[in-house]
Amino acid sequence: AEGKHPKPPEIGDPLLPAAIETFSTQQLAEHARRIAEERPTAEGVKGVYWYKEKRKWAAKISYKAKTINLGNSASLADAIERRLLAEKHLAEGKHPKPPEVGHPLLPAAI
């Protein structure tokens, strides 16, 4: 092949099969559980990490050059869900605020 190297096709988030804004919050919750089962150490899950001092999973996202902490959770799936919900808000043009306490998809004791 001569000339420039062919540009690879644009791909979305490798953890989601479609654009995140097309998912319902229930579908995101189910997807978060599946991702947590496939990646028990959160390797490759952007914005989710183990917070050693608190011994919990933490989620965060960047928005307008600021880091927004999305909360800590004993469950990896819940931390991934928080991150996915924040990404969905961003994709819809909304602020990626953390879910309210008592969010129906998240346990009350986080």
C-alpha positions as CSV (number, residue, x, y, z in Angstrom):
1,A,0.0,0.0,0.0
2,E,1.3,3.4,-1.0
3,G,0.7,6.8,0.6
4,K,-0.7,7.4,4.0
5,H,-1.4,4.7,6.6
6,P,-5.1,4.0,6.6
7,K,-7.0,5.5,9.5
8,P,-8.6,2.8,11.7
9,P,-12.4,3.1,11.9
10,E,-13.8,5.1,14.9
11,I,-14.8,2.9,17.7
12,G,-16.8,3.8,20.8
13,D,-16.3,2.7,24.4
14,P,-15.0,-0.9,24.2
15,L,-17.1,-1.9,27.3
16,L,-20.4,-1.0,25.6
17,P,-21.8,-2.5,22.4
18,A,-23.5,0.8,21.3
19,A,-23.6,4.5,22.1
20,I,-24.1,5.0,25.8
21,E,-27.0,7.5,25.4
22,T,-29.0,4.7,23.9
23,F,-29.0,2.6,27.1
24,S,-31.7,2.9,29.8
25,T,-30.5,3.2,33.4
26,Q,-31.6,-0.4,34.0
27,Q,-29.5,-1.6,31.0
28,L,-26.5,0.3,32.3
29,A,-27.0,-1.4,35.7
30,E,-27.0,-4.8,34.1
31,H,-24.1,-3.9,31.9
32,A,-22.1,-2.7,35.0
33,R,-22.7,-6.1,36.7
34,R,-21.5,-8.0,33.6
35,I,-18.3,-5.8,33.4
36,A,-17.6,-6.3,37.1
37,E,-17.8,-10.1,36.6
38,E,-15.5,-10.0,33.5
39,R,-13.0,-7.5,35.1
40,P,-12.9,-8.2,38.9
41,T,-9.9,-5.9,39.3
42,A,-11.4,-3.1,37.2
43,E,-8.6,-3.3,34.8
44,G,-9.5,-1.3,31.7
45,V,-12.5,0.3,33.3
46,K,-11.9,4.0,32.9
47,G,-12.6,6.1,36.0
48,V,-13.0,3.3,38.5
49,Y,-10.3,2.3,40.9
50,W,-9.7,0.7,44.3
51,Y,-9.5,3.4,47.0
52,K,-7.0,1.7,49.4
53,E,-7.5,4.0,52.4
54,K,-11.2,3.4,52.5
55,R,-11.0,-0.1,51.2
56,K,-13.8,0.6,48.7
57,W,-14.2,1.1,45.0
58,A,-14.3,4.7,43.8
59,A,-15.6,6.3,40.6
60,K,-14.7,9.6,39.1
61,I,-15.1,11.5,35.9
62,S,-13.5,14.6,34.3
63,Y,-15.8,17.5,33.3
64,K,-14.7,20.9,32.1
65,A,-11.1,20.3,33.4
66,K,-12.3,19.3,36.8
67,T,-12.5,15.9,38.4
68,I,-15.9,15.0,39.9
69,N,-15.9,12.2,42.5
70,L,-18.9,10.0,41.9
71,G,-18.7,8.3,45.2
72,N,-17.3,5.2,46.9
73,S,-18.8,1.7,47.0
74,A,-18.1,-1.7,48.5
75,S,-19.2,-3.2,45.2
76,L,-17.2,-2.9,42.0
77,A,-20.5,-3.2,40.0
78,D,-21.9,-0.2,41.8
79,A,-18.8,1.9,41.1
80,I,-18.9,1.0,37.4
81,E,-22.6,1.8,37.3
82,R,-22.0,5.3,38.8
83,R,-19.3,5.9,36.2
84,L,-21.6,4.7,33.3
85,L,-24.5,6.9,34.5
86,A,-22.1,9.9,34.6
87,E,-20.9,9.1,31.1
88,K,-24.6,8.8,29.9
89,H,-25.3,12.3,31.4
90,L,-22.3,13.7,29.6
91,A,-23.4,12.1,26.3
92,E,-26.8,13.7,26.8
93,G,-25.3,17.1,27.4
94,K,-26.0,17.1,31.1
95,H,-23.7,17.7,34.1
96,P,-22.3,14.3,35.3
97,K,-23.3,14.9,38.9
98,P,-23.2,11.9,41.3
99,P,-26.4,10.0,41.8
100,E,-28.6,11.2,44.6
101,V,-28.5,9.3,47.9
102,G,-31.3,6.8,47.6
103,H,-30.9,6.4,43.8
104,P,-33.2,3.5,42.9
105,L,-30.3,1.6,41.1
106,L,-27.8,2.0,43.9
107,P,-27.8,0.5,47.4
108,A,-28.6,2.9,50.2
109,A,-25.5,2.1,52.2
110,I,-22.6,3.2,50.1
